[in-house]
């Protein structure tokens, strides 16, 4: 297993999404027949993480979305966001953020429950969140008609920089204001209409 650090480093670097320990294990077994326990893989990844903490590197390995990924260091985020025009391309409307927040905290949840909380039809917004791969279908509920259940996706965790749903801020930590209140029908309908015209 010579240069095992470099093989693992290469896999994480080549993946544009988080690379899980299971994916690393399966790849090493399939290509080289190397069987490494997850504890040993974590030790190697921790060595790599320590390596990239040095000032000579503008990027680092972070644990995110259930795996590991190369990401730029915090001090370069604003520059890179401007360079790649990330803000304009990935900006979510208020309606989308409201719906996404409900799904994140209530998952798995059916669309009718989302609509009950928001007070408006959510067909369009849910479809857009599915297209952006920020949510995914988790199965079907046991109720009449067996409606679809929705939950957040790995892309959601990657987008918001968290490793699991447990990393979401607790609801009691979020200050309630008029600006972040969910359920004001007039404002939500205006937001939904605005979203439809800009998509």
QUIJOFEN-V627679 format. One line per field, one symbol per residue. ss: DSSP state (@ for helix, = for strand, . for the rest). Layout:
BEGIN
ss: ???
END
This chain:
BEGIN
ss: ...@@@@@@@@@@@....=.@@@@@@@@@@@@.....@@@@@@@@@@@@@@.......======..======.@@@@@@@@@@@.@@@@@...@@@@@@@@@@@@@..==@@@@@@@@....@@@@@@@@@...======.......=====.@@@@@@@....@@@...@@@...........@@@@@@@@@@@@@@.
END
